[in-house]
Amino acid sequence: MQRDLCRPKEPHPDHFGLVWNLRRADGEVAHTGCVAFGMDRLAVAMFCVHGLEPVRWPESARRALRL
């Protein structure tokens, strides 16, 4: 399993800079990217790490999720 399951990142080089005419201070087309923290990815990661029974998860995880 990938260690970075919860934090994908996708560079878009100059695509959105060209589409939206985003410019840097020097006038060049800006490069963009995105970082996502999908709830589905967090759920899958929690189940992969701690198992399918939340009652058996560490107290700290259950407390943080208010389970």
N, C-alpha and C positions, 0 to 999 in steps of 0.2 A: 504494500500500500504506500502511496505517496505520503511523505511527511508534511507536505504543504496542502493537504486536502481542503483546508478551510480558507485558504487565502490565494485564490487564483488571481493572476494579473495578466492583463492583455494590453500590449502596446499597440497603438494605432498609427504610428509615425505621423505623417502629415495629412491623413485622410480627413479628420474633422477640422483641422486647421484650414484646409482648402474649402471644404463644404461650408463652414461657418465664417470663413475669412478671419480666422483667429491669427493675430500677429504678435510676435515678440516685440520688445521695446526697440530692437534694431530694424524692425520691419519685415524680418523673415517670417515665413509660415511657422506657426507653433506646432509642436508635436504633442500628442495627447496619449492618454492611456487610462485604464480603469482598474480599480481593485474592488473585488466583491467579497462580501461575507454572507453568503446565502444561508438562510435558516435550515434548508434541507441539508446542506453540507455539514453544518454544525451538528445536526441531529445524527447523521450517518457517522460522523467522527465520534460522537459520544457513545453510540451503540458499539462501534468497532473497538473502542478503547475499554469501555466499562461493561459491555455485555447488554443483553436484551431485557434484563430485569432491573429497572431503576431502583427498586428496593435494595438491591445489592451494591449499588454504586457507593463510592466514598461519601461520607457525610458532607464534606465540603462541596461536592458537586450537587448533591440533592438540595443543600441549603441555598446555594447560588441560584438554582433553578426553581426554588420554592416548591419542591416536591415533598 
